[in-house]
Every structure is written in structure tokens, then in C-alpha cells.
Amino acid sequence: MYRMLVVAPLTALVLTACVVEPAHYGPGLVVAPALPLVVELGVEPYYYQGGYHYYYNHGNWRYSRSRSGPWVDLPRSHYPKEIRRRGGADGWNRGQGRGPWDRD
């Protein structure tokens, strides 16, 4: 009986930790799930995950349910730790987190 009292709550905790769900902030406002630690972008600055489109521009991330928008700023707590560009062309994949679209 004691084992069941310990195992059941731990199992529930582990299972809920595996589920990623958007956070709800106020009526109608939903924040997309956090990006993975490393995001690899192709030629275009878009990333898709879990029903959300993410757009990277000038060091900032935005998200939307549709690639055509409307776009909402992603909280910095949801940013990836590293951004890579597929192929690593132009020396871009050196951890500076900038791409050709970020040049002013």
C-alpha cells in the first residue's frame, strides 16, 4: 500500500512533465510552446512545431497559427538557446544567432 502511495504521484508527475501545451494568458490569449534548445533554420527564417509557425527576425521570435499571421511576440523565456542554419553557409552557424535576414 505504501508503495502505491509513492508510485502513483511520481508517475503522474513524470507523465505531465512530458506533455507540452500552450500556456493560456487571459481570455483568448495563448502563448505557443517554447522552442527546442536548438533550432535549425533553412533559407527562410521560419520554423514549424506543434501547430505553430515561428518567425525569426533581427534576433526576435514571433509566432502564429498561420504562416501569414497575425504574428505575436514570443516571450524570451520560450526562445531557443542556439539557432543554426542548415548547411552552415556564410559562417552563419557559429553560434552568433544571426542570419542573412538580420543584416541591416
Order of alpha helices (4+ residues) and beta strands (2+ residues): alpha-beta-beta-beta-beta-beta-beta-beta-beta
